[in-house]
């Protein structure tokens, strides 16, 4: 039985790492290669054959849409399954990708189960589903995060110990959540936004923001977010203007020093390397989050 080979294309090292580890855990024996942008992916595709391409949309040097267009014009990759992995969920973007010949589409953030379903579907259409080795022999993971902890932290024990220390107050049973005091208004901050996780979307208040990360305040729910969980931060700058920033949850703590704290403080670490988004963050910091801006999501 031949080994399935997948090419993961994304300019964010964190996202590439999560996807590689998720694929290797979900499908033991699969071969996964990576590229930092469309140009590097072109070079790999020119000298090696792949059964599936998982590609981000917005990347420096060559975007995912440009790579898709190139692939469909080349004889060797004309029919290769191509899944666009992106936070661009607008109708016009989906139509644009379909017209360019995309095989499927998966929005960020997503769970391992969603990723596995898309991969199986794409390979089934290509007649290569049987080549997946031991597809269901390991328990499915609930997210694309904690299995990558050692790789992301370089195996440093002190970093591994720190994650549980930030969560106890947030994980205690919400016994007092029904009390009248729990209905207090959200803490004040610099602006409003939405934190999109694989499990759903949470309204958030931006307490502070820098080029590296944003400090967010979210209301506690029954389903708690997890440290190292991939996410997308949507900053709503107007009725039609939304800035989409990719990243992961670096730290989570109770906002108040009590076990039934209604509010959580989340450190959202950015992973976007696109110069356009870095420029946007610079302007956002300088002007404040109440201004109207637009940055295409990736």
Secondary structure, DSSP 4 states (H G I P E B T S, - for coil): -PPPEEEEE-S-HHHHHHHHHHHHHHSTT-EEEEESSHHHHHHHHHHS--SEEEEESS-SSS-HHHHHHHHHHSTTTTTSEEEEEES---HHHHHHHHHHT-SEEEESS--HHHHHHHHHHHHHHTT-GGGSTTTTSSPPPSSSSGGGHHHHHTT-HHHHHHHHHTTHHHHS--TTTTSGGGGPPPPP-SEEEEEEETTEEEEEEEEEE-SSEEEEEEE--SS---TT-EEEEEEE-SSS-EEEEEEEEEEEEESSSSTT-SEEEEEEEE----HHHHHHHHHHHHH-TTS---B---
